Amino acid sequence: MEVSSSAYYAWLKKPGELISAQMLRLYRRAKALFKASRNSLGSRELAKALRKEGFEITRYRAIKLMERLKLVVTQRIAYKVTTKRKHSDAVADNLLNMNFNPVGPNQIWEGKIWNSYEDAWFWMLKSEIAKAQGHDHSQLSSIWRLVSSSQSDEYVGEAYYLYLLHQKFTLEIKASLFSDALETFAQIEQRPNNEKTVSVLEKYATRVRQVLKNRDFIVVQGEIGSNGDWWHSLSRNRFMFSDIEGTLNTVEVRCDNKREKYTVAQDTEWKIPKRWGRCKIMVVGDTQANFNLVEIRQGA
């Protein structure tokens, strides 16, 4: 035990100390208050806190109490800023802008926010990986996020940005997203040095317009995502659902001038008045529920 024999025998002869219930309660509350303060309560504040709980204690007694219970104050170091932001660096765009009700898919994302330069390169690399793996939906989603961000054309270069729009146009046609494809083609027509790309894609844009004009039915395959919904930009103002596998609950029609919500019913046709303007739909249902959205030509 590393004590002298005399000390040991002196301890044996020393009478045991009796601690009253009131004193034991004082010890326990003092320890609890000190711990709750993260070891920051000094004798003055500890005495105040104990007096509020009904204990009769002076500051001097609080000092002795802290010594007895070995309560040592730990001084916390205040946070000090050691770096300064370089104001010439790019700051991530305020895409949310207090708008907590997005009107379309892939418009608001949560998670880690990088600066816009890193964000552009991240989605560019993700789109290339998806392309190599043959995942059209993931590639289209990545490109959409990239081209919808301001200044992304400056970060990836004009030539590559035009290439991305080309890929986006092709993927949208492949997915029967004809309205989106025509919007993408309009963007391509506005880019500088676009002559070669426009000459290649113009015939396909013409075919898309012919399909929208002449084909009675345009079938788009839909699947409810992990977040419980599926979005689509309508090319026509008449549509219906067919071949539903799983549960679809509601379809919300969000137009330029109107917004309505309906209960999904298979083989029921919806007709949207033209005065409502351009429309998107949000279908809500069980994750991985599959269905076909059928867009119907006027007069069919």
C-alpha positions as protocol buffer text, in pm:
chain_id: "A"
residue {
  index: 1
  type: MET
  ca { x: 0 y: 0 z: 0 }
}
residue {
  index: 2
  type: GLU
  ca { x: 315 y: 221 z: 18 }
}
residue {
  index: 3
  type: VAL
  ca { x: 231 y: 371 z: 361 }
}
residue {
  index: 4
  type: SER
  ca { x: 434 y: 355 z: 678 }
}
residue {
  index: 5
  type: SER
  ca { x: 337 y: 117 z: 958 }
}
residue {
  index: 6
  type: SER
  ca { x: 273 y: 406 z: 1197 }
}
residue {
  index: 7
  type: ALA
  ca { x: 39 y: 574 z: 951 }
}
residue {
  index: 8
  type: TYR
  ca { x: -150 y: 250 z: 900 }
}
residue {
  index: 9
  type: TYR
  ca { x: -202 y: 192 z: 1275 }
}
residue {
  index: 10
  type: ALA
  ca { x: -299 y: 558 z: 1323 }
}
residue {
  index: 11
  type: TRP
  ca { x: -568 y: 512 z: 1058 }
}
residue {
  index: 12
  type: LEU
  ca { x: -697 y: 203 z: 1235 }
}
residue {
  index: 13
  type: LYS
  ca { x: -742 y: 394 z: 1560 }
}
residue {
  index: 14
  type: LYS
  ca { x: -913 y: 689 z: 1391 }
}
residue {
  index: 15
  type: PRO
  ca { x: -1291 y: 674 z: 1439 }
}
residue {
  index: 16
  type: GLY
  ca { x: -1505 y: 654 z: 1127 }
}
residue {
  index: 17
  type: GLU
  ca { x: -1674 y: 973 z: 1009 }
}
residue {
  index: 18
  type: LEU
  ca { x: -2050 y: 970 z: 1010 }
}
residue {
  index: 19
  type: ILE
  ca { x: -2214 y: 1159 z: 722 }
}
residue {
  index: 20
  type: SER
  ca { x: -2572 y: 1269 z: 772 }
}
residue {
  index: 21
  type: ALA
  ca { x: -2837 y: 1225 z: 505 }
}
residue {
  index: 22
  type: GLN
  ca { x: -2856 y: 1604 z: 462 }
}
residue {
  index: 23
  type: MET
  ca { x: -2480 y: 1627 z: 408 }
}
residue {
  index: 24
  type: LEU
  ca { x: -2485 y: 1335 z: 166 }
}
residue {
  index: 25
  type: ARG
  ca { x: -2760 y: 1508 z: -31 }
}
residue {
  index: 26
  type: LEU
  ca { x: -2549 y: 1826 z: -37 }
}
residue {
  index: 27
  type: TYR
  ca { x: -2250 y: 1634 z: -175 }
}
residue {
  index: 28
  type: ARG
  ca { x: -2460 y: 1473 z: -447 }
}
residue {
  index: 29
  type: ARG
  ca { x: -2622 y: 1799 z: -559 }
}
residue {
  index: 30
  type: ALA
  ca { x: -2288 y: 1982 z: -558 }
}
residue {
  index: 31
  type: LYS
  ca { x: -2133 y: 1716 z: -781 }
}
residue {
  index: 32
  type: ALA
  ca { x: -2436 y: 1714 z: -1013 }
}
residue {
  index: 33
  type: LEU
  ca { x: -2442 y: 2094 z: -1051 }
}
residue {
  index: 34
  type: PHE
  ca { x: -2069 y: 2105 z: -1111 }
}
residue {
  index: 35
  type: LYS
  ca { x: -2090 y: 1832 z: -1376 }
}
residue {
  index: 36
  type: ALA
  ca { x: -2387 y: 2003 z: -1546 }
}
residue {
  index: 37
  type: SER
  ca { x: -2178 y: 2320 z: -1577 }
}
residue {
  index: 38
  type: ARG
  ca { x: -1906 y: 2118 z: -1752 }
}
residue {
  index: 39
  type: ASN
  ca { x: -1666 y: 2185 z: -1463 }
}
residue {
  index: 40
  type: SER
  ca { x: -1706 y: 2562 z: -1490 }
}
residue {
  index: 41
  type: LEU
  ca { x: -1885 y: 2651 z: -1162 }
}
residue {
  index: 42
  type: GLY
  ca { x: -1666 y: 2838 z: -916 }
}
residue {
  index: 43
  type: SER
  ca { x: -1731 y: 2853 z: -541 }
}
residue {
  index: 44
  type: ARG
  ca { x: -1941 y: 3172 z: -569 }
}
residue {
  index: 45
  type: GLU
  ca { x: -2175 y: 3038 z: -837 }
}
residue {
  index: 46
  type: LEU
  ca { x: -2192 y: 2693 z: -677 }
}
residue {
  index: 47
  type: ALA
  ca { x: -2299 y: 2850 z: -346 }
}
residue {
  index: 48
  type: LYS
  ca { x: -2570 y: 3050 z: -529 }
}
residue {
  index: 49
  type: ALA
  ca { x: -2697 y: 2741 z: -707 }
}
residue {
  index: 50
  type: LEU
  ca { x: -2713 y: 2538 z: -387 }
}
residue {
  index: 51
  type: ARG
  ca { x: -2890 y: 2817 z: -197 }
}
residue {
  index: 52
  type: LYS
  ca { x: -3157 y: 2822 z: -471 }
}
residue {
  index: 53
  type: GLU
  ca { x: -3219 y: 2455 z: -394 }
}
residue {
  index: 54
  type: GLY
  ca { x: -3267 y: 2528 z: -23 }
}
residue {
  index: 55
  type: PHE
  ca { x: -2921 y: 2454 z: 119 }
}
residue {
  index: 56
  type: GLU
  ca { x: -2777 y: 2696 z: 375 }
}
residue {
  index: 57
  type: ILE
  ca { x: -2423 y: 2745 z: 252 }
}
residue {
  index: 58
  type: THR
  ca { x: -2176 y: 3034 z: 243 }
}
residue {
  index: 59
  type: ARG
  ca { x: -1909 y: 3091 z: -15 }
}
residue {
  index: 60
  type: TYR
  ca { x: -1639 y: 2988 z: 234 }
}
residue {
  index: 61
  type: ARG
  ca { x: -1819 y: 2662 z: 299 }
}
residue {
  index: 62
  type: ALA
  ca { x: -1858 y: 2611 z: -77 }
}
residue {
  index: 63
  type: ILE
  ca { x: -1479 y: 2647 z: -111 }
}
residue {
  index: 64
  type: LYS
  ca { x: -1423 y: 2380 z: 153 }
}
residue {
  index: 65
  type: LEU
  ca { x: -1688 y: 2163 z: -8 }
}
residue {
  index: 66
  type: MET
  ca { x: -1517 y: 2181 z: -348 }
}
residue {
  index: 67
  type: GLU
  ca { x: -1183 y: 2094 z: -189 }
}
residue {
  index: 68
  type: ARG
  ca { x: -1337 y: 1795 z: -12 }
}
residue {
  index: 69
  type: LEU
  ca { x: -1509 y: 1668 z: -326 }
}
residue {
  index: 70
  type: LYS
  ca { x: -1206 y: 1751 z: -544 }
}
residue {
  index: 71
  type: LEU
  ca { x: -1412 y: 1973 z: -777 }
}
residue {
  index: 72
  type: VAL
  ca { x: -1153 y: 2161 z: -983 }
}
residue {
  index: 73
  type: VAL
  ca { x: -1272 y: 2431 z: -1222 }
}
residue {
  index: 74
  type: THR
  ca { x: -1159 y: 2382 z: -1582 }
}
residue {
  index: 75
  type: GLN
  ca { x: -1125 y: 2705 z: -1776 }
}
residue {
  index: 76
  type: ARG
  ca { x: -1263 y: 2664 z: -2126 }
}
residue {
  index: 77
  type: ILE
  ca { x: -1067 y: 2827 z: -2406 }
}
residue {
  index: 78
  type: ALA
  ca { x: -1277 y: 3065 z: -2611 }
}
residue {
  index: 79
  type: TYR
  ca { x: -1304 y: 2989 z: -2983 }
}
residue {
  index: 80
  type: LYS
  ca { x: -1079 y: 3207 z: -3187 }
}
residue {
  index: 81
  type: VAL
  ca { x: -1101 y: 3250 z: -3564 }
}
residue {
  index: 82
  type: THR
  ca { x: -757 y: 3176 z: -3707 }
}
residue {
  index: 83
  type: THR
  ca { x: -841 y: 3187 z: -4078 }
}
residue {
  index: 84
  type: LYS
  ca { x: -1008 y: 3442 z: -4298 }
}
residue {
  index: 85
  type: ARG
  ca { x: -1205 y: 3372 z: -4613 }
}
residue {
  index: 86
  type: LYS
  ca { x: -1062 y: 3500 z: -4937 }
}
residue {
  index: 87
  type: HIS
  ca { x: -1349 y: 3713 z: -5066 }
}
residue {
  index: 88
  type: SER
  ca { x: -1242 y: 3671 z: -5428 }
}
residue {
  index: 89
  type: ASP
  ca { x: -1323 y: 3298 z: -5407 }
}
residue {
  index: 90
  type: ALA
  ca { x: -1653 y: 3177 z: -5548 }
}
residue {
  index: 91
  type: VAL
  ca { x: -1939 y: 3120 z: -5306 }
}
residue {
  index: 92
  type: ALA
  ca { x: -2202 y: 2853 z: -5362 }
}
residue {
  index: 93
  type: ASP
  ca { x: -2515 y: 2988 z: -5528 }
}
residue {
  index: 94
  type: ASN
  ca { x: -2815 y: 3053 z: -5303 }
}
residue {
  index: 95
  type: LEU
  ca { x: -3035 y: 2812 z: -5497 }
}
residue {
  index: 96
  type: LEU
  ca { x: -3295 y: 2775 z: -5222 }
}
residue {
  index: 97
  type: ASN
  ca { x: -3352 y: 3149 z: -5167 }
}
residue {
  index: 98
  type: MET
  ca { x: -3614 y: 3075 z: -4896 }
}
residue {
  index: 99
  type: ASN
  ca { x: -3820 y: 2876 z: -5147 }
}
residue {
  index: 100
  type: PHE
  ca { x: -3923 y: 2564 z: -4959 }
}
residue {
  index: 101
  type: ASN
  ca { x: -4183 y: 2456 z: -5217 }
}
residue {
  index: 102
  type: PRO
  ca { x: -4001 y: 2353 z: -5537 }
}
residue {
  index: 103
  type: VAL
  ca { x: -4213 y: 2326 z: -5850 }
}
residue {
  index: 104
  type: GLY
  ca { x: -4016 y: 2046 z: -6013 }
}
residue {
  index: 105
  type: PRO
  ca { x: -3778 y: 1756 z: -5951 }
}
residue {
  index: 106
  type: ASN
  ca { x: -3408 y: 1802 z: -5884 }
}
residue {
  index: 107
  type: GLN
  ca { x: -3451 y: 2169 z: -5796 }
}
residue {
  index: 108
  type: ILE
  ca { x: -3364 y: 2157 z: -5428 }
}
residue {
  index: 109
  type: TRP
  ca { x: -3119 y: 1913 z: -5276 }
}
residue {
  index: 110
  type: GLU
  ca { x: -3012 y: 1863 z: -4922 }
}
residue {
  index: 111
  type: GLY
  ca { x: -2676 y: 1746 z: -4798 }
}
residue {
  index: 112
  type: LYS
  ca { x: -2324 y: 1884 z: -4821 }
}
residue {
  index: 113
  type: ILE
  ca { x: -2300 y: 2218 z: -4999 }
}
residue {
  index: 114
  type: TRP
  ca { x: -1974 y: 2287 z: -5180 }
}
residue {
  index: 115
  type: ASN
  ca { x: -1874 y: 2599 z: -5365 }
}
residue {
  index: 116
  type: SER
  ca { x: -2012 y: 2619 z: -5718 }
}
residue {
  index: 117
  type: TYR
  ca { x: -1679 y: 2525 z: -5882 }
}
residue {
  index: 118
  type: GLU
  ca { x: -1648 y: 2199 z: -5686 }
}
residue {
  index: 119
  type: ASP
  ca { x: -2018 y: 2132 z: -5739 }
}
residue {
  index: 120
  type: ALA
  ca { x: -1986 y: 2162 z: -6118 }
}
residue {
  index: 121
  type: TRP
  ca { x: -1691 y: 1923 z: -6136 }
}
residue {
  index: 122
  type: PHE
  ca { x: -1858 y: 1674 z: -5902 }
}
residue {
  index: 123
  type: TRP
  ca { x: -2167 y: 1642 z: -6123 }
}
residue {
  index: 124
  type: MET
  ca { x: -1954 y: 1637 z: -6436 }
}
residue {
  index: 125
  type: LEU
  ca { x: -1755 y: 1338 z: -6305 }
}
residue {
  index: 126
  type: LYS
  ca { x: -2072 y: 1167 z: -6182 }
}
residue {
  index: 127
  type: SER
  ca { x: -2232 y: 1202 z: -6525 }
}
residue {
  index: 128
  type: GLU
  ca { x: -1925 y: 1047 z: -6691 }
}
residue {
  index: 129
  type: ILE
  ca { x: -1928 y: 754 z: -6446 }
}
residue {
  index: 130
  type: ALA
  ca { x: -2299 y: 695 z: -6510 }
}
residue {
  index: 131
  type: LYS
  ca { x: -2236 y: 708 z: -6886 }
}
residue {
  index: 132
  type: ALA
  ca { x: -1958 y: 448 z: -6858 }
}
residue {
  index: 133
  type: GLN
  ca { x: -2190 y: 224 z: -6653 }
}
residue {
  index: 134
  type: GLY
  ca { x: -2480 y: 268 z: -6893 }
}
residue {
  index: 135
  type: HIS
  ca { x: -2709 y: 427 z: -6635 }
}
residue {
  index: 136
  type: ASP
  ca { x: -2907 y: 671 z: -6848 }
}
residue {
  index: 137
  type: HIS
  ca { x: -3131 y: 803 z: -6568 }
}
residue {
  index: 138
  type: SER
  ca { x: -2837 y: 879 z: -6337 }
}
residue {
  index: 139
  type: GLN
  ca { x: -2643 y: 1040 z: -6620 }
}
residue {
  index: 140
  type: LEU
  ca { x: -2937 y: 1262 z: -6716 }
}
residue {
  index: 141
  type: SER
  ca { x: -2997 y: 1362 z: -6353 }
}
residue {
  index: 142
  type: SER
  ca { x: -2628 y: 1454 z: -6307 }
}
residue {
  index: 143
  type: ILE
  ca { x: -2618 y: 1659 z: -6625 }
}
residue {
  index: 144
  type: TRP
  ca { x: -2941 y: 1835 z: -6528 }
}
residue {
  index: 145
  type: ARG
  ca { x: -2790 y: 1942 z: -6197 }
}
residue {
  index: 146
  type: LEU
  ca { x: -2474 y: 2060 z: -6365 }
}
residue {
  index: 147
  type: VAL
  ca { x: -2627 y: 2269 z: -6642 }
}
residue {
  index: 148
  type: SER
  ca { x: -2891 y: 2421 z: -6414 }
}
residue {
  index: 149
  type: SER
  ca { x: -2623 y: 2580 z: -6195 }
}
residue {
  index: 150
  type: SER
  ca { x: -2509 y: 2930 z: -6286 }
}
residue {
  index: 151
  type: GLN
  ca { x: -2149 y: 2972 z: -6406 }
}
residue {
  index: 152
  type: SER
  ca { x: -2108 y: 2598 z: -6464 }
}
residue {
  index: 153
  type: ASP
  ca { x: -2025 y: 2672 z: -6828 }
}
residue {
  index: 154
  type: GLU
  ca { x: -1731 y: 2884 z: -6708 }
}
residue {
  index: 155
  type: TYR
  ca { x: -1604 y: 2610 z: -6477 }
}
residue {
  index: 156
  type: VAL
  ca { x: -1614 y: 2318 z: -6725 }
}
residue {
  index: 157
  type: GLY
  ca { x: -1545 y: 2519 z: -7040 }
}
residue {
  index: 158
  type: GLU
  ca { x: -1777 y: 2621 z: -7323 }
}
residue {
  index: 159
  type: ALA
  ca { x: -1695 y: 2324 z: -7548 }
}
residue {
  index: 160
  type: TYR
  ca { x: -1765 y: 2066 z: -7278 }
}
residue {
  index: 161
  type: TYR
  ca { x: -2077 y: 2250 z: -7166 }
}
residue {
  index: 162
  type: LEU
  ca { x: -2211 y: 2228 z: -7522 }
}
residue {
  index: 163
  type: TYR
  ca { x: -2125 y: 1858 z: -7523 }
}
residue {
  index: 164
  type: LEU
  ca { x: -2327 y: 1814 z: -7201 }
}
residue {
  index: 165
  type: LEU
  ca { x: -2630 y: 1983 z: -7357 }
}
residue {
  index: 166
  type: HIS
  ca { x: -2591 y: 1749 z: -7655 }
}
residue {
  index: 167
  type: GLN
  ca { x: -2593 y: 1448 z: -7420 }
}
residue {
  index: 168
  type: LYS
  ca { x: -2890 y: 1587 z: -7228 }
}
residue {
  index: 169
  type: PHE
  ca { x: -3090 y: 1634 z: -7549 }
}
residue {
  index: 170
  type: THR
  ca { x: -3019 y: 1276 z: -7659 }
}
residue {
  index: 171
  type: LEU
  ca { x: -3108 y: 1124 z: -7321 }
}
residue {
  index: 172
  type: GLU
  ca { x: -3432 y: 1321 z: -7296 }
}
residue {
  index: 173
  type: ILE
  ca { x: -3547 y: 1193 z: -7636 }
}
residue {
  index: 174
  type: LYS
  ca { x: -3453 y: 840 z: -7533 }
}
residue {
  index: 175
  type: ALA
  ca { x: -3671 y: 877 z: -7222 }
}
residue {
  index: 176
  type: SER
  ca { x: -3962 y: 1028 z: -7425 }
}
residue {
  index: 177
  type: LEU
  ca { x: -3917 y: 1359 z: -7243 }
}
residue {
  index: 178
  type: PHE
  ca { x: -3992 y: 1546 z: -7564 }
}
residue {
  index: 179
  type: SER
  ca { x: -4088 y: 1879 z: -7410 }
}
residue {
  index: 180
  type: ASP
  ca { x: -3764 y: 1887 z: -7210 }
}
residue {
  index: 181
  type: ALA
  ca { x: -3565 y: 1788 z: -7519 }
}
residue {
  index: 182
  type: LEU
  ca { x: -3699 y: 2084 z: -7718 }
}
residue {
  index: 183
  type: GLU
  ca { x: -3611 y: 2319 z: -7433 }
}
residue {
  index: 184
  type: THR
  ca { x: -3258 y: 2178 z: -7431 }
}
residue {
  index: 185
  type: PHE
  ca { x: -3231 y: 2227 z: -7807 }
}
residue {
  index: 186
  type: ALA
  ca { x: -3338 y: 2590 z: -7763 }
}
residue {
  index: 187
  type: GLN
  ca { x: -3054 y: 2630 z: -7510 }
}
residue {
  index: 188
  type: ILE
  ca { x: -2808 y: 2482 z: -7760 }
}
residue {
  index: 189
  type: GLU
  ca { x: -2921 y: 2728 z: -8025 }
}
residue {
  index: 190
  type: GLN
  ca { x: -2832 y: 3015 z: -7789 }
}
residue {
  index: 191
  type: ARG
  ca { x: -2477 y: 2895 z: -7713 }
}
residue {
  index: 192
  type: PRO
  ca { x: -2174 y: 3043 z: -7894 }
}
residue {
  index: 193
  type: ASN
  ca { x: -1989 y: 2827 z: -8150 }
}
residue {
  index: 194
  type: ASN
  ca { x: -2292 y: 2600 z: -8176 }
}
residue {
  index: 195
  type: GLU
  ca { x: -2311 y: 2560 z: -8556 }
}
residue {
  index: 196
  type: LYS
  ca { x: -2178 y: 2203 z: -8572 }
}
residue {
  index: 197
  type: THR
  ca { x: -2393 y: 2080 z: -8283 }
}
residue {
  index: 198
  type: VAL
  ca { x: -2708 y: 2247 z: -8417 }
}
residue {
  index: 199
  type: SER
  ca { x: -2654 y: 2101 z: -8762 }
}
residue {
  index: 200
  type: VAL
  ca { x: -2628 y: 1750 z: -8614 }
}
residue {
  index: 201
  type: LEU
  ca { x: -2928 y: 1778 z: -8379 }
}
residue {
  index: 202
  type: GLU
  ca { x: -3169 y: 1992 z: -8580 }
}
residue {
  index: 203
  type: LYS
  ca { x: -3313 y: 1695 z: -8771 }
}
residue {
  index: 204
  type: TYR
  ca { x: -3386 y: 1518 z: -8442 }
}
residue {
  index: 205
  type: ALA
  ca { x: -3556 y: 1827 z: -8300 }
}
residue {
  index: 206
  type: THR
  ca { x: -3771 y: 1836 z: -8614 }
}
residue {
  index: 207
  type: ARG
  ca { x: -3866 y: 1472 z: -8562 }
}
residue {
  index: 208
  type: VAL
  ca { x: -3962 y: 1545 z: -8200 }
}
residue {
  index: 209
  type: ARG
  ca { x: -4194 y: 1823 z: -8315 }
}
residue {
  index: 210
  type: GLN
  ca { x: -4350 y: 1584 z: -8568 }
}
residue {
  index: 211
  type: VAL
  ca { x: -4401 y: 1320 z: -8299 }
}
residue {
  index: 212
  type: LEU
  ca { x: -4574 y: 1571 z: -8073 }
}
residue {
  index: 213
  type: LYS
  ca { x: -4792 y: 1683 z: -8361 }
}
residue {
  index: 214
  type: ASN
  ca { x: -4884 y: 1350 z: -8519 }
}
residue {
  index: 215
  type: ARG
  ca { x: -4844 y: 1062 z: -8276 }
}
residue {
  index: 216
  type: ASP
  ca { x: -5168 y: 988 z: -8094 }
}
residue {
  index: 217
  type: PHE
  ca { x: -5007 y: 852 z: -7778 }
}
residue {
  index: 218
  type: ILE
  ca { x: -4671 y: 916 z: -7616 }
}
residue {
  index: 219
  type: VAL
  ca { x: -4588 y: 659 z: -7347 }
}
residue {
  index: 220
  type: VAL
  ca { x: -4345 y: 752 z: -7071 }
}
residue {
  index: 221
  type: GLN
  ca { x: -4235 y: 487 z: -6823 }
}
residue {
  index: 222
  type: GLY
  ca { x: -4246 y: 607 z: -6464 }
}
residue {
  index: 223
  type: GLU
  ca { x: -4121 y: 471 z: -6133 }
}
residue {
  index: 224
  type: ILE
  ca { x: -4168 y: 622 z: -5788 }
}
residue {
  index: 225
  type: GLY
  ca { x: -3829 y: 709 z: -5641 }
}
residue {
  index: 226
  type: SER
  ca { x: -3695 y: 655 z: -5290 }
}
residue {
  index: 227
  type: ASN
  ca { x: -3834 y: 993 z: -5182 }
}
residue {
  index: 228
  type: GLY
  ca { x: -4187 y: 881 z: -5268 }
}
residue {
  index: 229
  type: ASP
  ca { x: -4255 y: 1082 z: -5583 }
}
residue {
  index: 230
  type: TRP
  ca { x: -4194 y: 1107 z: -5959 }
}
residue {
  index: 231
  type: TRP
  ca { x: -4187 y: 1424 z: -6171 }
}
residue {
  index: 232
  type: HIS
  ca { x: -4252 y: 1487 z: -6538 }
}
residue {
  index: 233
  type: SER
  ca { x: -4285 y: 1790 z: -6767 }
}
residue {
  index: 234
  type: LEU
  ca { x: -4596 y: 1744 z: -6978 }
}
residue {
  index: 235
  type: SER
  ca { x: -4574 y: 1781 z: -7355 }
}
residue {
  index: 236
  type: ARG
  ca { x: -4953 y: 1770 z: -7396 }
}
residue {
  index: 237
  type: ASN
  ca { x: -5253 y: 1880 z: -7194 }
}
residue {
  index: 238
  type: ARG
  ca { x: -5423 y: 1536 z: -7191 }
}
residue {
  index: 239
  type: PHE
  ca { x: -5283 y: 1237 z: -7004 }
}
residue {
  index: 240
  type: MET
  ca { x: -5374 y: 916 z: -6824 }
}
residue {
  index: 241
  type: PHE
  ca { x: -5207 y: 636 z: -6626 }
}
residue {
  index: 242
  type: SER
  ca { x: -5195 y: 271 z: -6730 }
}
residue {
  index: 243
  type: ASP
  ca { x: -5026 y: -57 z: -6634 }
}
residue {
  index: 244
  type: ILE
  ca { x: -4986 y: 49 z: -6271 }
}
residue {
  index: 245
  type: GLU
  ca { x: -4785 y: -198 z: -6061 }
}
residue {
  index: 246
  type: GLY
  ca { x: -4783 y: -93 z: -5697 }
}
residue {
  index: 247
  type: THR
  ca { x: -4964 y: 190 z: -5524 }
}
residue {
  index: 248
  type: LEU
  ca { x: -5005 y: 540 z: -5665 }
}
residue {
  index: 249
  type: ASN
  ca { x: -5181 y: 786 z: -5438 }
}
residue {
  index: 250
  type: THR
  ca { x: -5205 y: 1133 z: -5591 }
}
residue {
  index: 251
  type: VAL
  ca { x: -5101 y: 1332 z: -5895 }
}
residue {
  index: 252
  type: GLU
  ca { x: -5039 y: 1703 z: -5848 }
}
residue {
  index: 253
  type: VAL
  ca { x: -5055 y: 1920 z: -6158 }
}
residue {
  index: 254
  type: ARG
  ca { x: -4833 y: 2228 z: -6125 }
}
residue {
  index: 255
  type: CYS
  ca { x: -4879 y: 2478 z: -6406 }
}
residue {
  index: 256
  type: ASP
  ca { x: -4770 y: 2836 z: -6470 }
}
residue {
  index: 257
  type: ASN
  ca { x: -5111 y: 2970 z: -6366 }
}
residue {
  index: 258
  type: LYS
  ca { x: -5276 y: 2690 z: -6168 }
}
residue {
  index: 259
  type: ARG
  ca { x: -5211 y: 2405 z: -5929 }
}
residue {
  index: 260
  type: GLU
  ca { x: -5443 y: 2110 z: -5859 }
}
residue {
  index: 261
  type: LYS
  ca { x: -5417 y: 1771 z: -5686 }
}
residue {
  index: 262
  type: TYR
  ca { x: -5612 y: 1457 z: -5783 }
}
residue {
  index: 263
  type: THR
  ca { x: -5638 y: 1094 z: -5674 }
}
residue {
  index: 264
  type: VAL
  ca { x: -5468 y: 861 z: -5922 }
}
residue {
  index: 265
  type: ALA
  ca { x: -5704 y: 626 z: -6105 }
}
residue {
  index: 266
  type: GLN
  ca { x: -5595 y: 389 z: -6379 }
}
residue {
  index: 267
  type: ASP
  ca { x: -5726 y: 459 z: -6733 }
}
residue {
  index: 268
  type: THR
  ca { x: -5884 y: 787 z: -6620 }
}
residue {
  index: 269
  type: GLU
  ca { x: -5808 y: 1079 z: -6851 }
}
residue {
  index: 270
  type: TRP
  ca { x: -5716 y: 1427 z: -6728 }
}
residue {
  index: 271
  type: LYS
  ca { x: -5750 y: 1728 z: -6955 }
}
residue {
  index: 272
  type: ILE
  ca { x: -5573 y: 2049 z: -6857 }
}
residue {
  index: 273
  type: PRO
  ca { x: -5711 y: 2381 z: -6986 }
}
residue {
  index: 274
  type: LYS
  ca { x: -5460 y: 2564 z: -7207 }
}
residue {
  index: 275
  type: ARG
  ca { x: -5502 y: 2880 z: -7001 }
}
residue {
  index: 276
  type: TRP
  ca { x: -5315 y: 2705 z: -6717 }
}
residue {
  index: 277
  type: GLY
  ca { x: -4991 y: 2731 z: -6920 }
}
residue {
  index: 278
  type: ARG
  ca { x: -4692 y: 2494 z: -6915 }
}
residue {
  index: 279
  type: CYS
  ca { x: -4736 y: 2213 z: -6663 }
}
residue {
  index: 280
  type: LYS
  ca { x: -4540 y: 1959 z: -6462 }
}
residue {
  index: 281
  type: ILE
  ca { x: -4688 y: 1671 z: -6268 }
}
residue {
  index: 282
  type: MET
  ca { x: -4578 y: 1512 z: -5941 }
}
residue {
  index: 283
  type: VAL
  ca { x: -4697 y: 1157 z: -5884 }
}
residue {
  index: 284
  type: VAL
  ca { x: -4689 y: 1036 z: -5521 }
}
residue {
  index: 285
  type: GLY
  ca { x: -4698 y: 669 z: -5425 }
}
residue {
  index: 286
  type: ASP
  ca { x: -4510 y: 374 z: -5283 }
}
residue {
  index: 287
  type: THR
  ca { x: -4139 y: 348 z: -5361 }
}
residue {
  index: 288
  type: GLN
  ca { x: -4062 y: 147 z: -5680 }
}
residue {
  index: 289
  type: ALA
  ca { x: -4425 y: 152 z: -5796 }
}
residue {
  index: 290
  type: ASN
  ca { x: -4416 y: 127 z: -6179 }
}
residue {
  index: 291
  type: PHE
  ca { x: -4659 y: 271 z: -6431 }
}
residue {
  index: 292
  type: ASN
  ca { x: -4697 y: 420 z: -6776 }
}
residue {
  index: 293
  type: LEU
  ca { x: -4790 y: 782 z: -6826 }
}
residue {
  index: 294
  type: VAL
  ca { x: -4975 y: 819 z: -7155 }
}
residue {
  index: 295
  type: GLU
  ca { x: -4985 y: 1166 z: -7311 }
}
residue {
  index: 296
  type: ILE
  ca { x: -5272 y: 1198 z: -7559 }
}
residue {
  index: 297
  type: ARG
  ca { x: -5279 y: 1410 z: -7874 }
}
residue {
  index: 298
  type: GLN
  ca { x: -5559 y: 1662 z: -7908 }
}
residue {
  index: 299
  type: GLY
  ca { x: -5829 y: 1513 z: -8128 }
}
residue {
  index: 300
  type: ALA
  ca { x: -5713 y: 1153 z: -8083 }
}
